[in-house]
Amino acid sequence: GPKETELLFFRKYDQKGLAQYRRRMGTIKGKGDMIVLIDESSSTREVINWSKAFALALLDIAAKEKRKYAMIHFSSADQIKTDLFEPDHYRSEDVLNAAEQFWDGGTDFEAPLQEALRLMEQGYENADLTIITDGECEISSGFAEHFRNMLAQYRAVMTGILLDKGQDSCGESLIPFCNKIYRSRDLIEDEIAVQILNSKVS
């Protein structure tokens, strides 16, 4: 069934993509906790498998390096779900459930960003935040400024990954609150993950 198919997809990704992470990451230690925000609006449907595979690759790194990891699933303002993965305290079933979750609604950035702030307030330290989205949403300049200030205060970094689905959306709506933005079509997954982990502001 679909569950088995997804498991196979992620296993295959794991074998190919993560072999390279492990070789390159080896010595990267002492980085912050991870918070990954995944856009599950209906417009991301065709690329959600890539998003989830990428998010699970980051989870794999977090697990190996004993960092806390949170996956925030977001879509419309009232569609938000957070999966917490504490090192050594979750099962493969939890990972599969996170992989299968898909809201299929609209797009609202403020709710997931607020949720990320809440996690940082509750002890996600020096966090590496990654938002994976097709970028079709705006946030108020006031909230963007507040969020940037909070990132600085919590010594956190926000990376945007723009899912280009062929069109030339420039992801301008990510600029106000991301330290760095990458496009999925320009990136090989293992390289971008290494860049995210190396770009920590100390």
PyMOL CGO cylinders between C-alpha atoms (Angstrom):
from pymol import cmd
from pymol.cgo import CYLINDER

trace = [
    CYLINDER, 0.00, 0.00, 0.00, 0.96, 3.68, 0.02, 0.3, 1, 1, 1, 1, 1, 1,
    CYLINDER, 0.96, 3.68, 0.02, 2.64, 3.36, 3.40, 0.3, 1, 1, 1, 1, 1, 1,
    CYLINDER, 2.64, 3.36, 3.40, 5.06, 0.74, 2.14, 0.3, 1, 1, 1, 1, 1, 1,
    CYLINDER, 5.06, 0.74, 2.14, 5.72, 2.75, -1.02, 0.3, 1, 1, 1, 1, 1, 1,
    CYLINDER, 5.72, 2.75, -1.02, 6.61, 5.83, 1.01, 0.3, 1, 1, 1, 1, 1, 1,
    CYLINDER, 6.61, 5.83, 1.01, 8.83, 3.81, 3.31, 0.3, 1, 1, 1, 1, 1, 1,
    CYLINDER, 8.83, 3.81, 3.31, 10.68, 2.44, 0.29, 0.3, 1, 1, 1, 1, 1, 1,
    CYLINDER, 10.68, 2.44, 0.29, 11.03, 5.92, -1.15, 0.3, 1, 1, 1, 1, 1, 1,
    CYLINDER, 11.03, 5.92, -1.15, 12.58, 7.25, 2.05, 0.3, 1, 1, 1, 1, 1, 1,
    CYLINDER, 12.58, 7.25, 2.05, 14.77, 4.19, 2.52, 0.3, 1, 1, 1, 1, 1, 1,
    CYLINDER, 14.77, 4.19, 2.52, 16.12, 4.54, -0.99, 0.3, 1, 1, 1, 1, 1, 1,
    CYLINDER, 16.12, 4.54, -0.99, 16.77, 8.22, -0.43, 0.3, 1, 1, 1, 1, 1, 1,
    CYLINDER, 16.77, 8.22, -0.43, 18.44, 7.37, 2.85, 0.3, 1, 1, 1, 1, 1, 1,
    CYLINDER, 18.44, 7.37, 2.85, 20.88, 4.95, 1.27, 0.3, 1, 1, 1, 1, 1, 1,
    CYLINDER, 20.88, 4.95, 1.27, 21.87, 7.16, -1.65, 0.3, 1, 1, 1, 1, 1, 1,
    CYLINDER, 21.87, 7.16, -1.65, 21.78, 10.66, -0.23, 0.3, 1, 1, 1, 1, 1, 1,
    CYLINDER, 21.78, 10.66, -0.23, 22.84, 10.09, 3.32, 0.3, 1, 1, 1, 1, 1, 1,
    CYLINDER, 22.84, 10.09, 3.32, 25.97, 8.12, 2.58, 0.3, 1, 1, 1, 1, 1, 1,
    CYLINDER, 25.97, 8.12, 2.58, 27.40, 11.43, 1.47, 0.3, 1, 1, 1, 1, 1, 1,
    CYLINDER, 27.40, 11.43, 1.47, 26.18, 13.34, 4.51, 0.3, 1, 1, 1, 1, 1, 1,
    CYLINDER, 26.18, 13.34, 4.51, 27.84, 10.87, 6.79, 0.3, 1, 1, 1, 1, 1, 1,
    CYLINDER, 27.84, 10.87, 6.79, 31.16, 11.14, 4.98, 0.3, 1, 1, 1, 1, 1, 1,
    CYLINDER, 31.16, 11.14, 4.98, 31.14, 14.91, 5.01, 0.3, 1, 1, 1, 1, 1, 1,
    CYLINDER, 31.14, 14.91, 5.01, 29.54, 15.63, 8.37, 0.3, 1, 1, 1, 1, 1, 1,
    CYLINDER, 29.54, 15.63, 8.37, 31.70, 13.33, 10.49, 0.3, 1, 1, 1, 1, 1, 1,
    CYLINDER, 31.70, 13.33, 10.49, 33.29, 16.07, 12.55, 0.3, 1, 1, 1, 1, 1, 1,
    CYLINDER, 33.29, 16.07, 12.55, 30.56, 18.72, 12.68, 0.3, 1, 1, 1, 1, 1, 1,
    CYLINDER, 30.56, 18.72, 12.68, 29.51, 18.82, 16.30, 0.3, 1, 1, 1, 1, 1, 1,
    CYLINDER, 29.51, 18.82, 16.30, 28.09, 21.17, 18.85, 0.3, 1, 1, 1, 1, 1, 1,
    CYLINDER, 28.09, 21.17, 18.85, 25.59, 22.82, 16.53, 0.3, 1, 1, 1, 1, 1, 1,
    CYLINDER, 25.59, 22.82, 16.53, 22.13, 23.89, 17.64, 0.3, 1, 1, 1, 1, 1, 1,
    CYLINDER, 22.13, 23.89, 17.64, 18.80, 22.15, 17.72, 0.3, 1, 1, 1, 1, 1, 1,
    CYLINDER, 18.80, 22.15, 17.72, 16.86, 21.89, 14.45, 0.3, 1, 1, 1, 1, 1, 1,
    CYLINDER, 16.86, 21.89, 14.45, 13.46, 23.24, 13.55, 0.3, 1, 1, 1, 1, 1, 1,
    CYLINDER, 13.46, 23.24, 13.55, 12.16, 22.38, 10.08, 0.3, 1, 1, 1, 1, 1, 1,
    CYLINDER, 12.16, 22.38, 10.08, 9.02, 24.13, 8.80, 0.3, 1, 1, 1, 1, 1, 1,
    CYLINDER, 9.02, 24.13, 8.80, 7.32, 22.30, 5.95, 0.3, 1, 1, 1, 1, 1, 1,
    CYLINDER, 7.32, 22.30, 5.95, 4.83, 23.97, 3.64, 0.3, 1, 1, 1, 1, 1, 1,
    CYLINDER, 4.83, 23.97, 3.64, 2.00, 21.49, 3.10, 0.3, 1, 1, 1, 1, 1, 1,
    CYLINDER, 2.00, 21.49, 3.10, -0.28, 23.79, 1.10, 0.3, 1, 1, 1, 1, 1, 1,
    CYLINDER, -0.28, 23.79, 1.10, -2.02, 22.21, -1.88, 0.3, 1, 1, 1, 1, 1, 1,
    CYLINDER, -2.02, 22.21, -1.88, 0.37, 23.95, -4.30, 0.3, 1, 1, 1, 1, 1, 1,
    CYLINDER, 0.37, 23.95, -4.30, 3.28, 21.87, -2.95, 0.3, 1, 1, 1, 1, 1, 1,
    CYLINDER, 3.28, 21.87, -2.95, 1.62, 18.53, -3.66, 0.3, 1, 1, 1, 1, 1, 1,
    CYLINDER, 1.62, 18.53, -3.66, 3.89, 17.54, -6.59, 0.3, 1, 1, 1, 1, 1, 1,
    CYLINDER, 3.89, 17.54, -6.59, 7.09, 18.23, -4.66, 0.3, 1, 1, 1, 1, 1, 1,
    CYLINDER, 7.09, 18.23, -4.66, 6.13, 17.19, -1.14, 0.3, 1, 1, 1, 1, 1, 1,
    CYLINDER, 6.13, 17.19, -1.14, 8.11, 13.93, -1.39, 0.3, 1, 1, 1, 1, 1, 1,
    CYLINDER, 8.11, 13.93, -1.39, 11.27, 15.93, -2.03, 0.3, 1, 1, 1, 1, 1, 1,
    CYLINDER, 11.27, 15.93, -2.03, 10.47, 18.21, 0.93, 0.3, 1, 1, 1, 1, 1, 1,
    CYLINDER, 10.47, 18.21, 0.93, 9.88, 15.29, 3.24, 0.3, 1, 1, 1, 1, 1, 1,
    CYLINDER, 9.88, 15.29, 3.24, 12.96, 13.38, 2.10, 0.3, 1, 1, 1, 1, 1, 1,
    CYLINDER, 12.96, 13.38, 2.10, 15.05, 16.47, 2.70, 0.3, 1, 1, 1, 1, 1, 1,
    CYLINDER, 15.05, 16.47, 2.70, 13.49, 17.05, 6.12, 0.3, 1, 1, 1, 1, 1, 1,
    CYLINDER, 13.49, 17.05, 6.12, 14.15, 13.42, 7.07, 0.3, 1, 1, 1, 1, 1, 1,
    CYLINDER, 14.15, 13.42, 7.07, 17.75, 13.73, 5.95, 0.3, 1, 1, 1, 1, 1, 1,
    CYLINDER, 17.75, 13.73, 5.95, 18.13, 16.60, 8.41, 0.3, 1, 1, 1, 1, 1, 1,
    CYLINDER, 18.13, 16.60, 8.41, 16.43, 14.49, 11.08, 0.3, 1, 1, 1, 1, 1, 1,
    CYLINDER, 16.43, 14.49, 11.08, 18.98, 11.77, 10.44, 0.3, 1, 1, 1, 1, 1, 1,
    CYLINDER, 18.98, 11.77, 10.44, 21.80, 14.26, 11.08, 0.3, 1, 1, 1, 1, 1, 1,
    CYLINDER, 21.80, 14.26, 11.08, 20.08, 15.60, 14.21, 0.3, 1, 1, 1, 1, 1, 1,
    CYLINDER, 20.08, 15.60, 14.21, 19.70, 12.07, 15.57, 0.3, 1, 1, 1, 1, 1, 1,
    CYLINDER, 19.70, 12.07, 15.57, 23.37, 11.25, 15.02, 0.3, 1, 1, 1, 1, 1, 1,
    CYLINDER, 23.37, 11.25, 15.02, 24.52, 14.48, 16.62, 0.3, 1, 1, 1, 1, 1, 1,
    CYLINDER, 24.52, 14.48, 16.62, 22.09, 14.22, 19.56, 0.3, 1, 1, 1, 1, 1, 1,
    CYLINDER, 22.09, 14.22, 19.56, 20.32, 17.44, 18.70, 0.3, 1, 1, 1, 1, 1, 1,
    CYLINDER, 20.32, 17.44, 18.70, 16.64, 18.03, 19.32, 0.3, 1, 1, 1, 1, 1, 1,
    CYLINDER, 16.64, 18.03, 19.32, 14.56, 18.24, 16.14, 0.3, 1, 1, 1, 1, 1, 1,
    CYLINDER, 14.56, 18.24, 16.14, 11.09, 19.63, 15.49, 0.3, 1, 1, 1, 1, 1, 1,
    CYLINDER, 11.09, 19.63, 15.49, 9.08, 19.34, 12.28, 0.3, 1, 1, 1, 1, 1, 1,
    CYLINDER, 9.08, 19.34, 12.28, 6.39, 22.00, 11.94, 0.3, 1, 1, 1, 1, 1, 1,
    CYLINDER, 6.39, 22.00, 11.94, 3.79, 21.11, 9.30, 0.3, 1, 1, 1, 1, 1, 1,
    CYLINDER, 3.79, 21.11, 9.30, 1.92, 24.18, 8.10, 0.3, 1, 1, 1, 1, 1, 1,
    CYLINDER, 1.92, 24.18, 8.10, -0.67, 25.25, 5.56, 0.3, 1, 1, 1, 1, 1, 1,
    CYLINDER, -0.67, 25.25, 5.56, -3.64, 27.56, 6.29, 0.3, 1, 1, 1, 1, 1, 1,
    CYLINDER, -3.64, 27.56, 6.29, -3.48, 29.63, 9.49, 0.3, 1, 1, 1, 1, 1, 1,
    CYLINDER, -3.48, 29.63, 9.49, -5.36, 27.05, 11.56, 0.3, 1, 1, 1, 1, 1, 1,
    CYLINDER, -5.36, 27.05, 11.56, -3.49, 24.07, 10.08, 0.3, 1, 1, 1, 1, 1, 1,
    CYLINDER, -3.49, 24.07, 10.08, -0.39, 23.56, 12.15, 0.3, 1, 1, 1, 1, 1, 1,
    CYLINDER, -0.39, 23.56, 12.15, 1.09, 20.40, 13.61, 0.3, 1, 1, 1, 1, 1, 1,
    CYLINDER, 1.09, 20.40, 13.61, 4.42, 19.99, 15.35, 0.3, 1, 1, 1, 1, 1, 1,
    CYLINDER, 4.42, 19.99, 15.35, 6.25, 16.68, 15.65, 0.3, 1, 1, 1, 1, 1, 1,
    CYLINDER, 6.25, 16.68, 15.65, 9.04, 16.66, 18.24, 0.3, 1, 1, 1, 1, 1, 1,
    CYLINDER, 9.04, 16.66, 18.24, 11.92, 14.23, 17.90, 0.3, 1, 1, 1, 1, 1, 1,
    CYLINDER, 11.92, 14.23, 17.90, 14.12, 13.99, 20.99, 0.3, 1, 1, 1, 1, 1, 1,
    CYLINDER, 14.12, 13.99, 20.99, 17.37, 12.09, 20.41, 0.3, 1, 1, 1, 1, 1, 1,
    CYLINDER, 17.37, 12.09, 20.41, 16.86, 8.35, 21.07, 0.3, 1, 1, 1, 1, 1, 1,
    CYLINDER, 16.86, 8.35, 21.07, 13.21, 8.87, 22.09, 0.3, 1, 1, 1, 1, 1, 1,
    CYLINDER, 13.21, 8.87, 22.09, 11.17, 8.19, 18.98, 0.3, 1, 1, 1, 1, 1, 1,
    CYLINDER, 11.17, 8.19, 18.98, 10.24, 5.24, 16.81, 0.3, 1, 1, 1, 1, 1, 1,
    CYLINDER, 10.24, 5.24, 16.81, 10.38, 4.74, 13.04, 0.3, 1, 1, 1, 1, 1, 1,
    CYLINDER, 10.38, 4.74, 13.04, 6.58, 4.83, 13.18, 0.3, 1, 1, 1, 1, 1, 1,
    CYLINDER, 6.58, 4.83, 13.18, 6.78, 8.45, 14.39, 0.3, 1, 1, 1, 1, 1, 1,
    CYLINDER, 6.78, 8.45, 14.39, 9.03, 9.30, 11.43, 0.3, 1, 1, 1, 1, 1, 1,
    CYLINDER, 9.03, 9.30, 11.43, 6.64, 7.62, 9.01, 0.3, 1, 1, 1, 1, 1, 1,
    CYLINDER, 6.64, 7.62, 9.01, 3.66, 9.52, 10.43, 0.3, 1, 1, 1, 1, 1, 1,
    CYLINDER, 3.66, 9.52, 10.43, 5.53, 12.80, 9.99, 0.3, 1, 1, 1, 1, 1, 1,
    CYLINDER, 5.53, 12.80, 9.99, 6.41, 11.80, 6.43, 0.3, 1, 1, 1, 1, 1, 1,
    CYLINDER, 6.41, 11.80, 6.43, 2.80, 11.03, 5.57, 0.3, 1, 1, 1, 1, 1, 1,
    CYLINDER, 2.80, 11.03, 5.57, 1.25, 14.15, 7.12, 0.3, 1, 1, 1, 1, 1, 1,
    CYLINDER, 1.25, 14.15, 7.12, -0.10, 16.55, 4.44, 0.3, 1, 1, 1, 1, 1, 1,
    CYLINDER, -0.10, 16.55, 4.44, -2.52, 19.39, 5.16, 0.3, 1, 1, 1, 1, 1, 1,
    CYLINDER, -2.52, 19.39, 5.16, -3.40, 20.28, 1.55, 0.3, 1, 1, 1, 1, 1, 1,
    CYLINDER, -3.40, 20.28, 1.55, -4.77, 23.74, 2.44, 0.3, 1, 1, 1, 1, 1, 1,
    CYLINDER, -4.77, 23.74, 2.44, -3.73, 27.35, 1.85, 0.3, 1, 1, 1, 1, 1, 1,
    CYLINDER, -3.73, 27.35, 1.85, -0.50, 29.06, 2.89, 0.3, 1, 1, 1, 1, 1, 1,
    CYLINDER, -0.50, 29.06, 2.89, 0.10, 31.11, 6.03, 0.3, 1, 1, 1, 1, 1, 1,
    CYLINDER, 0.10, 31.11, 6.03, 3.62, 31.88, 7.27, 0.3, 1, 1, 1, 1, 1, 1,
    CYLINDER, 3.62, 31.88, 7.27, 2.90, 33.66, 10.52, 0.3, 1, 1, 1, 1, 1, 1,
    CYLINDER, 2.90, 33.66, 10.52, 1.43, 30.64, 12.35, 0.3, 1, 1, 1, 1, 1, 1,
    CYLINDER, 1.43, 30.64, 12.35, 4.46, 28.37, 11.77, 0.3, 1, 1, 1, 1, 1, 1,
    CYLINDER, 4.46, 28.37, 11.77, 6.91, 31.20, 12.51, 0.3, 1, 1, 1, 1, 1, 1,
    CYLINDER, 6.91, 31.20, 12.51, 5.09, 31.86, 15.80, 0.3, 1, 1, 1, 1, 1, 1,
    CYLINDER, 5.09, 31.86, 15.80, 5.30, 28.15, 16.56, 0.3, 1, 1, 1, 1, 1, 1,
    CYLINDER, 5.30, 28.15, 16.56, 9.06, 28.21, 15.88, 0.3, 1, 1, 1, 1, 1, 1,
    CYLINDER, 9.06, 28.21, 15.88, 9.42, 31.15, 18.31, 0.3, 1, 1, 1, 1, 1, 1,
    CYLINDER, 9.42, 31.15, 18.31, 7.48, 29.18, 20.93, 0.3, 1, 1, 1, 1, 1, 1,
    CYLINDER, 7.48, 29.18, 20.93, 9.87, 26.23, 20.55, 0.3, 1, 1, 1, 1, 1, 1,
    CYLINDER, 9.87, 26.23, 20.55, 12.89, 28.51, 20.94, 0.3, 1, 1, 1, 1, 1, 1,
    CYLINDER, 12.89, 28.51, 20.94, 11.33, 30.07, 24.05, 0.3, 1, 1, 1, 1, 1, 1,
    CYLINDER, 11.33, 30.07, 24.05, 10.88, 26.55, 25.41, 0.3, 1, 1, 1, 1, 1, 1,
    CYLINDER, 10.88, 26.55, 25.41, 14.50, 25.56, 25.03, 0.3, 1, 1, 1, 1, 1, 1,
    CYLINDER, 14.50, 25.56, 25.03, 15.37, 24.84, 21.40, 0.3, 1, 1, 1, 1, 1, 1,
    CYLINDER, 15.37, 24.84, 21.40, 18.82, 26.42, 21.57, 0.3, 1, 1, 1, 1, 1, 1,
    CYLINDER, 18.82, 26.42, 21.57, 20.98, 28.11, 18.90, 0.3, 1, 1, 1, 1, 1, 1,
    CYLINDER, 20.98, 28.11, 18.90, 18.46, 26.68, 16.52, 0.3, 1, 1, 1, 1, 1, 1,
    CYLINDER, 18.46, 26.68, 16.52, 19.02, 25.93, 12.86, 0.3, 1, 1, 1, 1, 1, 1,
    CYLINDER, 19.02, 25.93, 12.86, 15.66, 26.75, 11.28, 0.3, 1, 1, 1, 1, 1, 1,
    CYLINDER, 15.66, 26.75, 11.28, 14.82, 25.66, 7.76, 0.3, 1, 1, 1, 1, 1, 1,
    CYLINDER, 14.82, 25.66, 7.76, 11.62, 26.59, 5.97, 0.3, 1, 1, 1, 1, 1, 1,
    CYLINDER, 11.62, 26.59, 5.97, 10.76, 24.52, 2.89, 0.3, 1, 1, 1, 1, 1, 1,
    CYLINDER, 10.76, 24.52, 2.89, 8.10, 26.30, 0.83, 0.3, 1, 1, 1, 1, 1, 1,
    CYLINDER, 8.10, 26.30, 0.83, 7.05, 27.42, -2.63, 0.3, 1, 1, 1, 1, 1, 1,
    CYLINDER, 7.05, 27.42, -2.63, 7.16, 30.91, -1.17, 0.3, 1, 1, 1, 1, 1, 1,
    CYLINDER, 7.16, 30.91, -1.17, 3.73, 32.11, -2.26, 0.3, 1, 1, 1, 1, 1, 1,
    CYLINDER, 3.73, 32.11, -2.26, 2.81, 34.08, 0.85, 0.3, 1, 1, 1, 1, 1, 1,
    CYLINDER, 2.81, 34.08, 0.85, 3.54, 37.45, 2.42, 0.3, 1, 1, 1, 1, 1, 1,
    CYLINDER, 3.54, 37.45, 2.42, 3.98, 38.42, 6.06, 0.3, 1, 1, 1, 1, 1, 1,
    CYLINDER, 3.98, 38.42, 6.06, 3.59, 41.88, 7.54, 0.3, 1, 1, 1, 1, 1, 1,
    CYLINDER, 3.59, 41.88, 7.54, 6.80, 43.91, 7.76, 0.3, 1, 1, 1, 1, 1, 1,
    CYLINDER, 6.80, 43.91, 7.76, 6.15, 44.37, 11.48, 0.3, 1, 1, 1, 1, 1, 1,
    CYLINDER, 6.15, 44.37, 11.48, 6.04, 40.64, 12.12, 0.3, 1, 1, 1, 1, 1, 1,
    CYLINDER, 6.04, 40.64, 12.12, 9.08, 40.05, 9.88, 0.3, 1, 1, 1, 1, 1, 1,
    CYLINDER, 9.08, 40.05, 9.88, 11.08, 42.57, 11.90, 0.3, 1, 1, 1, 1, 1, 1,
    CYLINDER, 11.08, 42.57, 11.90, 9.93, 41.01, 15.18, 0.3, 1, 1, 1, 1, 1, 1,
    CYLINDER, 9.93, 41.01, 15.18, 10.89, 37.56, 13.93, 0.3, 1, 1, 1, 1, 1, 1,
    CYLINDER, 10.89, 37.56, 13.93, 14.36, 38.69, 12.79, 0.3, 1, 1, 1, 1, 1, 1,
    CYLINDER, 14.36, 38.69, 12.79, 14.96, 40.32, 16.19, 0.3, 1, 1, 1, 1, 1, 1,
    CYLINDER, 14.96, 40.32, 16.19, 13.95, 37.12, 17.95, 0.3, 1, 1, 1, 1, 1, 1,
    CYLINDER, 13.95, 37.12, 17.95, 16.25, 35.03, 15.74, 0.3, 1, 1, 1, 1, 1, 1,
    CYLINDER, 16.25, 35.03, 15.74, 19.15, 37.25, 16.76, 0.3, 1, 1, 1, 1, 1, 1,
    CYLINDER, 19.15, 37.25, 16.76, 18.17, 37.10, 20.42, 0.3, 1, 1, 1, 1, 1, 1,
    CYLINDER, 18.17, 37.10, 20.42, 18.01, 33.29, 20.36, 0.3, 1, 1, 1, 1, 1, 1,
    CYLINDER, 18.01, 33.29, 20.36, 21.21, 33.00, 18.30, 0.3, 1, 1, 1, 1, 1, 1,
    CYLINDER, 21.21, 33.00, 18.30, 19.28, 31.18, 15.61, 0.3, 1, 1, 1, 1, 1, 1,
    CYLINDER, 19.28, 31.18, 15.61, 19.56, 31.11, 11.84, 0.3, 1, 1, 1, 1, 1, 1,
    CYLINDER, 19.56, 31.11, 11.84, 16.71, 30.74, 9.32, 0.3, 1, 1, 1, 1, 1, 1,
    CYLINDER, 16.71, 30.74, 9.32, 17.38, 29.19, 5.93, 0.3, 1, 1, 1, 1, 1, 1,
    CYLINDER, 17.38, 29.19, 5.93, 14.73, 29.27, 3.22, 0.3, 1, 1, 1, 1, 1, 1,
    CYLINDER, 14.73, 29.27, 3.22, 14.48, 26.52, 0.64, 0.3, 1, 1, 1, 1, 1, 1,
    CYLINDER, 14.48, 26.52, 0.64, 12.36, 27.63, -2.26, 0.3, 1, 1, 1, 1, 1, 1,
    CYLINDER, 12.36, 27.63, -2.26, 10.62, 24.82, -4.09, 0.3, 1, 1, 1, 1, 1, 1,
    CYLINDER, 10.62, 24.82, -4.09, 10.75, 25.92, -7.71, 0.3, 1, 1, 1, 1, 1, 1,
    CYLINDER, 10.75, 25.92, -7.71, 8.23, 23.94, -9.61, 0.3, 1, 1, 1, 1, 1, 1,
    CYLINDER, 8.23, 23.94, -9.61, 9.59, 25.12, -12.95, 0.3, 1, 1, 1, 1, 1, 1,
    CYLINDER, 9.59, 25.12, -12.95, 8.20, 28.63, -12.70, 0.3, 1, 1, 1, 1, 1, 1,
    CYLINDER, 8.20, 28.63, -12.70, 10.31, 31.66, -11.90, 0.3, 1, 1, 1, 1, 1, 1,
    CYLINDER, 10.31, 31.66, -11.90, 8.77, 32.63, -8.58, 0.3, 1, 1, 1, 1, 1, 1,
    CYLINDER, 8.77, 32.63, -8.58, 11.57, 34.57, -6.97, 0.3, 1, 1, 1, 1, 1, 1,
    CYLINDER, 11.57, 34.57, -6.97, 10.64, 33.78, -3.41, 0.3, 1, 1, 1, 1, 1, 1,
    CYLINDER, 10.64, 33.78, -3.41, 10.54, 37.45, -2.45, 0.3, 1, 1, 1, 1, 1, 1,
    CYLINDER, 10.54, 37.45, -2.45, 8.17, 36.65, 0.38, 0.3, 1, 1, 1, 1, 1, 1,
    CYLINDER, 8.17, 36.65, 0.38, 11.00, 34.71, 2.08, 0.3, 1, 1, 1, 1, 1, 1,
    CYLINDER, 11.00, 34.71, 2.08, 13.51, 37.57, 1.99, 0.3, 1, 1, 1, 1, 1, 1,
    CYLINDER, 13.51, 37.57, 1.99, 12.17, 39.47, 5.04, 0.3, 1, 1, 1, 1, 1, 1,
    CYLINDER, 12.17, 39.47, 5.04, 12.75, 36.62, 7.49, 0.3, 1, 1, 1, 1, 1, 1,
    CYLINDER, 12.75, 36.62, 7.49, 15.47, 34.33, 6.06, 0.3, 1, 1, 1, 1, 1, 1,
    CYLINDER, 15.47, 34.33, 6.06, 19.22, 34.68, 6.49, 0.3, 1, 1, 1, 1, 1, 1,
    CYLINDER, 19.22, 34.68, 6.49, 19.83, 32.68, 3.32, 0.3, 1, 1, 1, 1, 1, 1,
    CYLINDER, 19.83, 32.68, 3.32, 17.64, 31.34, 0.52, 0.3, 1, 1, 1, 1, 1, 1,
    CYLINDER, 17.64, 31.34, 0.52, 18.33, 28.40, -1.76, 0.3, 1, 1, 1, 1, 1, 1,
    CYLINDER, 18.33, 28.40, -1.76, 16.32, 27.12, -4.72, 0.3, 1, 1, 1, 1, 1, 1,
    CYLINDER, 16.32, 27.12, -4.72, 15.57, 23.42, -4.78, 0.3, 1, 1, 1, 1, 1, 1,
    CYLINDER, 15.57, 23.42, -4.78, 16.33, 23.11, -8.50, 0.3, 1, 1, 1, 1, 1, 1,
    CYLINDER, 16.33, 23.11, -8.50, 19.82, 24.56, -8.06, 0.3, 1, 1, 1, 1, 1, 1,
    CYLINDER, 19.82, 24.56, -8.06, 20.76, 22.24, -5.25, 0.3, 1, 1, 1, 1, 1, 1,
    CYLINDER, 20.76, 22.24, -5.25, 21.83, 18.71, -4.68, 0.3, 1, 1, 1, 1, 1, 1,
    CYLINDER, 21.83, 18.71, -4.68, 20.34, 17.70, -1.36, 0.3, 1, 1, 1, 1, 1, 1,
    CYLINDER, 20.34, 17.70, -1.36, 23.48, 16.58, 0.41, 0.3, 1, 1, 1, 1, 1, 1,
    CYLINDER, 23.48, 16.58, 0.41, 25.34, 19.77, -0.48, 0.3, 1, 1, 1, 1, 1, 1,
    CYLINDER, 25.34, 19.77, -0.48, 22.65, 22.09, 0.76, 0.3, 1, 1, 1, 1, 1, 1,
    CYLINDER, 22.65, 22.09, 0.76, 22.33, 20.27, 4.08, 0.3, 1, 1, 1, 1, 1, 1,
    CYLINDER, 22.33, 20.27, 4.08, 26.06, 20.63, 4.64, 0.3, 1, 1, 1, 1, 1, 1,
    CYLINDER, 26.06, 20.63, 4.64, 25.84, 24.34, 3.82, 0.3, 1, 1, 1, 1, 1, 1,
    CYLINDER, 25.84, 24.34, 3.82, 22.96, 24.83, 6.25, 0.3, 1, 1, 1, 1, 1, 1,
    CYLINDER, 22.96, 24.83, 6.25, 24.90, 23.14, 9.02, 0.3, 1, 1, 1, 1, 1, 1,
    CYLINDER, 24.90, 23.14, 9.02, 28.12, 25.02, 8.26, 0.3, 1, 1, 1, 1, 1, 1,
    CYLINDER, 28.12, 25.02, 8.26, 26.52, 28.45, 8.01, 0.3, 1, 1, 1, 1, 1, 1,
    CYLINDER, 26.52, 28.45, 8.01, 25.70, 28.64, 11.72, 0.3, 1, 1, 1, 1, 1, 1,
    CYLINDER, 25.70, 28.64, 11.72, 26.43, 32.08, 13.09, 0.3, 1, 1, 1, 1, 1, 1,
    CYLINDER, 26.43, 32.08, 13.09, 28.56, 31.44, 16.15, 0.3, 1, 1, 1, 1, 1, 1,
]
cmd.load_cgo(trace, "trace")
